[in-house]
């Protein structure tokens, strides 16, 4: 059924039906309800292009993805984020446009999107400290939401959704210290990225509070892969005085740590303690009924859903105050932590 047929069925003008479906306040609530009910009963799907001409919107959201393999969106975290965001896109009848570009070409990609008017807004991924994309999008006037934050202390006037990375890793490190661990390795994400900078700060804060001198050789920063966890653990354990615990920035890295321990004949939670960050990924579950890994847990799917909701708010009401959503991580106790082994 098309708009003309639906209008004839309801004995209303096409303009009235279109405005009712788009929630215009000048159409009475009774009429909006009547039109909505008829549209659902007759499986009416609005023509997105026609609606765009009427409303001045494309009903599409953009995601610009860099080609580099050393970027955190090139892993399952991004997939779960998109799954959450897509719930909102589907509800609001929005399409999603992915633009895959060279790392050095992100600025021109955003400018091209804006000049073509192909999307109503964008979500920014993987923010770095003092991220230039934020100022660029503000100057362009494109609605946007950042997954994460940029700048350690100053929050500019932009919408963002982030996990409290500093607090999460401070709690995780303190948990290990309370178990008697003093030599704690950190397998962090790329420290050019804001989330990893904050996680390192939380780790260091807990060590400082406990009066434990940090060892820079026990801290690593790399793309969060299984090989990274495996190779780092093998290197750590080959030292004369290896760490008694490891804090890993991803369950994927944690799987690599587990593989290394298996090869070395070490028991997690006894010979070596491990805490991971768990994004509650669909295909990398941290156990079913009970958690396998002790973890800081915060759903990246929920983050995607919240980012999309904030972006819809901005598109609908450009002057709405920019919202900041800070998600707190849970500390989940699993089977991979225990008291520090005696020397």
N, C-alpha and C positions, 0 to 999 in steps of 0.2 A: 504494500500500500504506500502511495506517495502522499505528499502534503496536500495536493489538490483533492485527492479522494477522501482523505481524512477530514478535510474542511467541509466537503460536501456532506459527509456522513453526519457531522456535528451541526450542520447548518450555520457555520461560522466562517468568517473571512479567513483567507490564508494568513494574513498578517496577524490576526488575533490568535490563531492556533500556534503560529511560530513564536509569538511573544509569550504565550502561555507556557509552551514547552521550555522556553529559555528563562522562565521565572521572572518576567518583567513585573514590577510592582503595580503598574497601572492596570493590569489584568486582575480581576477579582480572584480571591482564593478559591471560590466555588467553581469558577470557570477553569482555573488552572488544574484543579482536582479532576474535573470532568474530562478535560482534554488528556490529562496524563493517564487516566483510567482507560480511555478509548485507545490511546496509543499503545498501551501495554496489551490490551485485549486483541488488537489487530496487528501486533508485532511491527509497529511502525518504527523504522530507523531513520532518523533525520539525515539528509544529505549534508555531509560535513563541509563540502566546498560551498554549497549554497548558504549554509548557516554562517560560514566565514565571511561571505560577502555581505550578509545582513548585519553581522555583529562587529566586523573589523578584526576578527580573531581567526587564527589558523586551526585552533584546537589541536595543537601539537606541542610537545616539549622536546628540547634538544639535550643531548649528552655528547660532549666532545671527548673522545678517547685518544690519548697519544699512542703511537706505535711502539714505543720503547717497551722492552720486556722488563726493564727495571722500574716498574710502576705498579703500585698495589692494586690497580683496577684490573690487572691481567691475572686474576686468580678468582677462586670461587666466591670470595667476599663480594665482588662486584655483581655476580649473578644473583645472589640472595638479596642484595640491595635493590636491584631492578625488579625482582619478584615482588618486594614490598611496595615499591613505587607504582608498579603496574596495577595493583589493586585500586589505587586512587585514579590512575589514568582511565581504567575501564569504567569505574563508577561515573567519572565526569565526561566520558566519551572523548577522551584525548588519545591521539596517536603519539608514538615515541620515535624520534629521529636520532640515529647514532651517526656521528661523524668521526671517522678514524683518520687521524692526521699525524704527520711527523711531529716530534716533540717541539721542534723549532717553529712550527707553523700554527700553533694554537691561537695566537692573537689574530692572525688573518682569518682563521676559521670562524672565530666569534664575530668578527667584523662582517664576514660574508653572510653569516646567518642573519645578522641584524639588517644588512642592506637588502637581502632577498625577502625579508619578512616571512621566513619559512616556519618559524616557531613563535609561540607567545612568551616563552621563557626557557631558562636552562637551569640545570643542576650542575654545580661545579664539584669535581671529584679530586681527591688527593691534594688538598691545599698545602703549600709550603709556607715557611715563615715569610711575612711581607709579600704575600702572593700578588703578582702584578695583575692577575686576571680580575681581581675584585675591583680595583680602580678602573680597569678597562670597561667592565660591564656597567659600572656606575656612570661612566662618561658616555657610554652608548645609550644608556637609558633602558637597558634590557632587564626585565624582572629575572631575578636569580636567587637561588638558595645554595649555600655551601654545605656539603657533607664534611663536617670538620670545622676547624677554625684556622685563622691565620693571625700571626702576631701573638707573642707569649703573654703580654700584659694588657694591650689595648684592644678592645672590641670596637671595630668600626661599625658604622651604621649599615649593616647588611644582615640578612636573615641567615641563620645557621642552625644545624643540628649536629651535636657532637656527644661523644661519650667523655666522661670525666677521666681521661687517660692518666693524668698525674695522680689522682686519688686512687684509682684502681691499682696502679703498680706500686704505690706507696703501701697500700694495705697488703698486697701480695708479698712484698719484700719483708714487711713487718711480721707477717705470718711465719715466714721462714726463719727470721731472727728469733722469734718466740720459741721456735723448735730447736734453737741452739746453733743454727747455721751462721757462720761468719764469712765463709768464702762462697759467695753467691754469684754465679755467672749470669750475664744478661745477653740473650739473643734477641736483639731489637730489630724492628723494621728499618727501612731507609731513613736515616736521621736528617735527610734533607726535607723530610715531610713533617708537618706539624705534630701529628699524633705521636710519632716516635720521639720527637724532642720532649714532649710532655711526659711520655713514659719514662724516659731516661731521668727526667727531673724527679719523678715520683720515687724511682728506685734509689737515686742519690739522697733524697730527703730522708728516707727511712734509714739508710746507712748512717747518715750524719746524726740523726736523732739518737741512734743506738751507740754512737761513738766508735763506729767501725770504719777503719780506713778503707776507701775504695781502691780496687786494683784495676787500672785501665785495661790490662791485658785480659781481664775476664769479661770485657764488654765488647760485643760485636754488633755491627749494623749492616744489614744486607737485605736483598729481596727475600721475602718470607716463603721459602720453598722447603720441601722435605730434605733435599740434599744439604741445604744450609744447616739445618738442625743436626743432621747426621755427621757431617764433616766437622762442624764446630765441637760437637760432643767428643768425637774421637780425638781431636786436638787437645781439648781441655783435659781429658782423662789420661793423656800421654804425659802430662806434666808431672814433675816430682811431687808437687803438692796440688792435686786437682781440686776443683770446687766440690763442695758437698751438696750443692743445690744449684738448679738452673731455673731462671725465669725466662719464658719464651713468649714472643709476641703473637703467636698464632698456634692453633691446634695442628696446622700443617707442619710447622717447625717442630712441634712436640712429637709428631709421629716419627720424624727423623731422629730426635733424641732417643725415643724408645727403640728404634732399630739399632742405633749404636750401642745402647745398653745391652740389648739382646746378644749382639756379637761379642761384647766384652764380658758377658756373664754377670752383669750387674742387675740387681733387683731395684726397680723404681720404688721409692718410698722407704727403702731400707739402706741400700748402698749409695743411692743418689736420689735426692728429692727434686721434683719438677712441678712447677706451676705454669700453666699456659694461659693465654687469653683465648676465650671461647666466644666466637661470634654467633654461636647457635646456628651453624650452617646446616642446610638441608641434607647435604650429602657427606658431611663429616660430623656426625653426631657424637657428642661426648658421652657415650653410653646411652642406654634406653631407660630402664627403671632406676639405675643408679649411675652417677658420674664415674667414669674411669679416671679422668684427670682432675686434680685439684685445679681450679680455674677461676679467673675473673670472667664473668659472663655478661654480655650485653648484646641483644639481638640486632644484627645489622639489617635484617629484614624490616624490623620495626623502625629503624632509622630511615630506611628508604621510604616507607609509608609516611612517616612524619615529614620528611623533606618534600614529598609530593604534595601533602596537604598544605604546607606553608607556601609552596609555589602557587597552588591554586588560589590561595587567599590573595596573593600579590597580583595575580593576573586579573582576578575579579574586582579588586579594589586597590589600585596602584598606590593610593595614599595611606594604606593601612600601616601602622607602625611595624617595623621589622622585628620579628620575633626571634628569640634565642632559646633553644631547647637543649639543656644539658642533661644527658642520661647518666644515671649512676649504675655502675656495674655491681653485680652480686659477687660475693666470694663463695665459691662452691667447693666443698671439701670432698675430694675423691680418694683414689688409692695410690696416688703418686707422691705423697708427702709423708714424712715421718721425722722423728728426732734425728739430729745430726749424728752420724756415726763417730765413734771414738777414733782418735788418731791411731 
